[in-house]
Amino acid sequence: MPTDPIPQPDSQAHCVSRKALWAGWIFSALPALFLLFDGGMKLFKPEFVVKATVQLGYPESVIVPLGILLTVCTVLYLIPRTAVLGAILLTGYLGGAVATHVRVSAGLFEIVFPVIFGALLWGGLFLRDPQLRKLIPLRH
């Protein structure tokens, strides 16, 4: 009975320099820690979180579900096997934050802040995930 050869992993796909890996985790961890903190605050609903959410035009009833969603997406992002899915979901969440702040005519900082976070999330993932770098190569 012929046997199929066992597929060998692409050795190039798993090479990440130590510096790139560390930089990637640092760029990933900074926004992820903030998003986990933000998600946790939504779960505990202190008064200032409720007030800010209502001022943005959302009912109080959506705060805990948003906290759960944000926390789950961030945890998915931090797990290497599900990091790309987490990054995609967080991009949608942050896009909603941008849209919300644009809708209420917030200041430039409030509008740009989620964009910067998205860039940090994807930049960190790009540095630590060789498969993503292979998918989206930067040209020299």
C-alpha contacts under 8 A as a table, 3 or more apart, distances in Angstrom:
res1	aa1	res2	aa2	distance
9	P	13	A	7.70
10	D	13	A	5.29
10	D	14	H	7.10
11	S	14	H	5.63
11	S	15	C	6.85
12	Q	15	C	5.47
13	A	130	P	5.50
13	A	131	Q	5.76
13	A	134	K	7.26
14	H	130	P	6.04
14	H	131	Q	7.61
15	C	130	P	6.70
16	V	20	A	6.47
16	V	21	L	6.24
16	V	127	L	7.97
16	V	128	R	6.93
16	V	129	D	7.63
16	V	130	P	6.34
17	S	20	A	5.21
17	S	21	L	6.15
18	R	21	L	5.10
18	R	22	W	6.20
19	K	22	W	5.19
19	K	23	A	6.00
20	A	23	A	5.06
20	A	24	G	5.83
20	A	127	L	5.40
20	A	128	R	6.38
21	L	24	G	5.02
21	L	25	W	6.23
21	L	127	L	6.13
21	L	128	R	4.67
22	W	25	W	5.18
22	W	26	I	6.15
22	W	128	R	7.65
23	A	26	I	5.07
23	A	27	F	6.04
23	A	124	G	7.00
23	A	127	L	6.96
23	A	128	R	7.77
24	G	27	F	5.16
24	G	28	S	5.95
24	G	123	G	7.13
24	G	124	G	3.94
24	G	125	L	6.02
24	G	126	F	7.12
24	G	127	L	4.61
24	G	128	R	4.78
25	W	28	S	4.87
25	W	29	A	5.73
25	W	124	G	6.12
25	W	125	L	7.67
25	W	128	R	6.67
26	I	29	A	5.08
26	I	30	L	6.23
26	I	124	G	7.14
27	F	30	L	5.81
27	F	31	P	7.30
27	F	120	L	5.72
27	F	121	L	6.75
27	F	123	G	6.95
27	F	124	G	4.56
28	S	31	P	6.16
28	S	32	A	6.13
28	S	78	L	7.87
28	S	120	L	6.52
28	S	121	L	5.24
28	S	122	W	7.86
28	S	123	G	7.70
28	S	124	G	4.64
28	S	125	L	6.52
29	A	32	A	4.90
29	A	33	L	5.80
30	L	33	L	5.47
30	L	34	F	6.57
31	P	34	F	5.10
31	P	35	L	6.09
31	P	117	F	5.90
31	P	120	L	6.91
31	P	121	L	6.69
32	A	35	L	5.00
32	A	36	L	6.04
32	A	74	T	6.19
32	A	78	L	7.61
32	A	121	L	7.65
33	L	36	L	5.09
33	L	37	F	6.12
34	F	37	F	5.04
34	F	38	D	6.07
35	L	38	D	4.89
35	L	39	G	5.97
35	L	70	L	7.01
35	L	71	T	7.25
35	L	74	T	6.81
36	L	39	G	5.00
36	L	40	G	6.04
36	L	70	L	7.34
36	L	71	T	5.59
36	L	74	T	6.60
37	F	40	G	5.05
37	F	41	M	6.16
38	D	41	M	5.10
38	D	42	K	6.34
38	D	67	G	7.39
39	G	42	K	5.13
39	G	43	L	6.39
39	G	66	L	7.38
39	G	67	G	4.17
39	G	68	I	6.64
39	G	69	L	7.86
39	G	70	L	5.40
39	G	71	T	5.16
40	G	43	L	5.00
40	G	44	F	6.39
40	G	67	G	6.34
40	G	71	T	7.24
41	M	44	F	5.21
41	M	45	K	5.84
41	M	46	P	6.91
41	M	49	V	7.16
41	M	67	G	7.38
42	K	45	K	5.00
42	K	46	P	7.77
42	K	49	V	6.77
42	K	63	I	5.56
42	K	64	V	5.54
42	K	66	L	7.04
42	K	67	G	4.66
43	L	63	I	7.19
43	L	64	V	4.90
43	L	65	P	7.98
43	L	67	G	5.30
43	L	68	I	6.97
44	F	64	V	7.79
45	K	48	F	7.99
45	K	49	V	5.90
45	K	50	V	6.12
45	K	63	I	7.29
45	K	64	V	7.45
46	P	49	V	5.51
46	P	50	V	6.55
47	E	50	V	5.16
47	E	51	K	6.11
48	F	51	K	5.03
48	F	52	A	6.04
49	V	52	A	5.18
49	V	53	T	6.07
50	V	53	T	5.22
50	V	54	V	6.13
50	V	60	E	6.23
50	V	63	I	7.41
51	K	54	V	5.28
51	K	55	Q	6.11
52	A	55	Q	5.06
52	A	56	L	6.35
53	T	56	L	5.16
53	T	57	G	6.74
53	T	58	Y	5.73
53	T	59	P	7.34
53	T	60	E	7.04
53	T	63	I	7.39
54	V	57	G	5.12
54	V	58	Y	5.01
54	V	59	P	5.74
54	V	60	E	6.35
55	Q	58	Y	7.35
56	L	100	T	7.03
56	L	101	H	7.61
56	L	104	V	6.71
58	Y	62	V	7.03
59	P	62	V	5.99
59	P	63	I	7.73
60	E	63	I	5.69
61	S	64	V	7.06
61	S	65	P	7.93
62	V	65	P	5.45
62	V	66	L	6.04
63	I	66	L	5.19
63	I	67	G	6.18
64	V	67	G	4.91
64	V	68	I	6.20
65	P	68	I	5.07
65	P	69	L	6.09
66	L	69	L	5.00
66	L	70	L	5.98
67	G	70	L	5.16
67	G	71	T	6.02
68	I	71	T	5.20
68	I	72	V	6.06
69	L	72	V	5.29
69	L	73	C	6.10
70	L	73	C	5.24
70	L	74	T	6.09
70	L	90	L	7.47
70	L	93	Y	7.54
71	T	74	T	5.15
71	T	75	V	6.15
72	V	75	V	5.16
72	V	76	L	6.16
73	C	76	L	5.07
73	C	77	Y	6.23
73	C	86	G	5.05
73	C	87	A	7.73
73	C	89	L	6.14
73	C	90	L	6.11
74	T	77	Y	4.93
74	T	78	L	6.35
74	T	86	G	6.20
74	T	87	A	7.95
74	T	90	L	7.03
75	V	78	L	5.10
75	V	79	I	6.47
75	V	86	G	7.42
76	L	79	I	5.40
76	L	82	T	5.35
76	L	83	A	5.74
76	L	85	L	6.99
76	L	86	G	4.69
77	Y	80	P	7.23
77	Y	82	T	6.15
77	Y	83	A	3.90
77	Y	84	V	6.62
77	Y	85	L	6.87
77	Y	86	G	3.93
77	Y	87	A	5.61
78	L	82	T	7.68
78	L	83	A	5.86
78	L	86	G	7.69
79	I	82	T	5.51
79	I	83	A	5.53
80	P	83	A	5.02
81	R	84	V	7.86
82	T	85	L	5.39
82	T	86	G	6.18
83	A	86	G	4.98
83	A	87	A	6.05
83	A	125	L	7.46
84	V	87	A	4.98
84	V	88	I	6.19
84	V	125	L	7.70
85	L	88	I	5.13
85	L	89	L	6.22
86	G	89	L	5.12
86	G	90	L	5.97
87	A	90	L	5.06
87	A	91	T	5.99
87	A	121	L	6.75
87	A	122	W	6.75
88	I	91	T	5.09
88	I	92	G	6.55
89	L	92	G	5.21
89	L	93	Y	6.35
90	L	93	Y	4.85
90	L	94	L	5.97
90	L	118	G	7.55
91	T	94	L	5.15
91	T	95	G	5.97
91	T	118	G	6.03
92	G	95	G	4.96
92	G	96	G	6.28
93	Y	96	G	5.15
93	Y	97	A	6.46
94	L	97	A	4.86
94	L	98	V	6.30
94	L	114	P	5.41
94	L	115	V	7.09
94	L	117	F	7.94
94	L	118	G	6.87
95	G	98	V	5.05
95	G	99	A	6.20
95	G	114	P	7.40
95	G	115	V	7.68
96	G	99	A	4.99
96	G	100	T	6.02
97	A	100	T	5.08
97	A	101	H	6.25
97	A	111	I	7.77
97	A	114	P	6.70
98	V	101	H	5.26
98	V	102	V	6.13
98	V	110	E	7.72
98	V	111	I	5.19
98	V	112	V	7.38
98	V	114	P	6.38
98	V	115	V	7.44
99	A	102	V	5.09
99	A	103	R	6.03
100	T	103	R	5.09
100	T	104	V	6.42
101	H	104	V	5.29
101	H	105	S	6.10
101	H	106	A	5.08
101	H	107	G	7.85
101	H	110	E	6.47
101	H	111	I	5.68
102	V	105	S	5.00
102	V	106	A	6.03
102	V	111	I	6.49
103	R	106	A	7.70
106	A	110	E	6.18
106	A	111	I	6.83
107	G	110	E	5.55
107	G	111	I	6.56
108	L	111	I	5.15
108	L	112	V	6.03
109	F	112	V	5.22
109	F	113	F	5.74
110	E	113	F	5.45
110	E	114	P	7.46
111	I	114	P	6.64
111	I	115	V	7.45
112	V	115	V	5.13
112	V	116	I	6.29
113	F	116	I	5.22
113	F	117	F	6.35
114	P	117	F	4.93
114	P	118	G	6.15
115	V	118	G	5.06
115	V	119	A	6.24
116	I	119	A	5.04
116	I	120	L	6.18
117	F	120	L	5.04
117	F	121	L	6.10
118	G	121	L	5.06
118	G	122	W	6.20
119	A	122	W	5.29
119	A	123	G	5.78
120	L	123	G	4.98
120	L	124	G	5.85
121	L	124	G	5.34
121	L	125	L	6.20
122	W	125	L	5.01
122	W	126	F	5.92
123	G	126	F	5.00
123	G	127	L	6.29
124	G	127	L	5.22
124	G	128	R	6.32
125	L	128	R	5.19
125	L	129	D	5.72
125	L	132	L	7.72
126	F	129	D	5.46
126	F	130	P	7.24
126	F	132	L	5.88
126	F	133	R	5.82
127	L	130	P	7.35
127	L	133	R	7.54
129	D	132	L	5.45
129	D	133	R	6.57
130	P	133	R	4.94
130	P	134	K	6.11
131	Q	134	K	4.95
131	Q	135	L	6.17
132	L	135	L	4.93
132	L	136	I	6.03
133	R	136	I	5.08
133	R	137	P	5.25
133	R	138	L	7.64
134	K	137	P	5.44
